[in-house]
């Protein structure tokens, strides 16, 4: 079954739907989200994407990220994906959004209006091995340094999304 995701304009208005792979082949601007989950020790849950993901496989990124599907609210998409990827759900707070465009060696293009969310969870994740090959709790300072020193280990959206989180936490 094809997965249809939400297309948007630069202002974030929904303008239609299209098949996920086609959207990524043609580089159409679409709605996405990046979720950052912290524990009560202020450590971030980081995931290493499964090696066989359609792009950015084997790279480290934020706790959870995905797209809203057709006939699904954004709220439903956020909580569905948390449960699918890390096996839990929690309250989330929106921190902001940004647009980015990245071309990958396999011909796919990410062109996203990415909404950044933050939440808290203190248990251990039950990760989906089809999505995540490894996970860890990390100190933010350690992550900030490693993203600068080893950018090729991380997804292209992690750094701009992390900036939204740091802006919020430093208020």
N, C-alpha and C positions, 0 to 999 in steps of 0.2 A: 504494500500500500504506500502510495507516495505521501510524503509529509509536506504540507503547504505551510509556508511561514509568511509573516506580515511584512509587506513592503511599506516604507515610509518616505516622506519628503524630508528635507533638511530641518524643518521645524518640528518634526516628530509626529506629523499627522499621518494616520493610516491611509494608504492610497490603494491598497489591494493586497492580493495574495499570489504567490507563485510557488512552484515546486522547489524544495530546498536545494537540490543539486543544481538545478538550472540557475537559481539565484546566485549561487557561488561560482558557476561557470561564467556568467555574464556580468558579475560584479554589481548587481543591483543593490541599492541601499535598502537595508532591512533592519528590523527591530531585534535587539539582543539584550541580554543582561549578564552581568558578572556579579556573583555573590561572594562576599568575604565573611567567613564565620570565625569568631574568636571564642576562646574559652575564658574561664574566670581568672586565668593567669595572664591574660592579654596576649596569648599566643594565637597565631593565625593557622587555620587548617589549610594546608597547601596540598594540591594533588599533582601527580605526574600522569598526564594523559596516556591512555592505552596506546601502544605502538601502532596499532592498525587503524587509528582514527583517520577520517578522511583528510585532515590536515593537522599539522602541529602535533602529531603523535610522538610520544616519548618526551614531551616538553613539560616543564613545571608551569603551573598556573594557579589561579585563585581556586577557592573551594568548589565552586560550581559555576557553569556558564552554559547558556543555551539560547533558544529562540521561542517566541510565542507562536503557537500554531493557529491555523484557521479554526474558528468556532471555539476558541478558548480565551478567557480573559487573561490579562497580563498577570494578575494575582494568581490565578490557577496555574499558569505556566511556571512562575517562580517556585511555588510549593511542590508542584508535580516533579520538577527537575531535581530539587533538593532531595526528595525521597528516592528518585530513580538513581541518582549518582552516589549519594553518601548515606542513604538509608535513614535519615531523620528529617524532621521539620522544625522550624522555629520562627519566631516573629522576626520580621525584616524591616529595615528603615532605608528609604531611598536617599542617596547622598548626592546624586547629580548624574550627568550624562555627558558623553563625548562622541564624536564621529571619527572613525579611522578607516583607512583603506590599506590593505596589504595583499600583495600577490605572492603566491606560493609556487614552488618549482613544479608542482603537479598540474598547473594550469588553473587552479581554483583561486578565487579572489574573495577576500572578506571585505565587505564594505558595510560597516555597521554603525547604527546609532545605538550605542551601548549604555544601558542604564546600570548604575552601580548601586549595590545594596550591601548592607552590613547587618549581621545578626550575632547571637551568642548561643553556644551550645557547649555543655560540659561532659558529654559522654564520648564514647569511642564511635567513630563512624563505621557503618557496615557498607563498605564500598562495593560498587558494581564492577566486577573485573572486566566487563566489556567496555567500560568507560575509563577506569582508573587502574593503573598498574602499580602505583605506589602512593603513599600519603605520609604526611608528617605535620606536627605542630611546630611552628617556627616563631622566633622572636622577630618583630618587625624591623629592628635595627639590623639584624643579621641579613634579612631578606633584602632590605634596601641596598646594602653594600654588595650583595651577591648579584643583584640585578644589574648593577653598574659594572661590576668586574667580570661577569660571565653572562652577558645578555643572550647569547645563543642557547642557553639552557631554558629560557623562558619564552612563553607565547608573546606575540607582538602586542596583544591588548593588555597584558598584565601591568606594564609600567604606567600607561595613562590611567588605568583603573585604580591602581595603587595610589597614584597622586590624589585622586578624589578621596580615598580613605584617609590618607595622611592629612589632607586639608581639614577634614571633618574632626579627626582626633586631636589636631593641634589647636582647635578653637577654644 
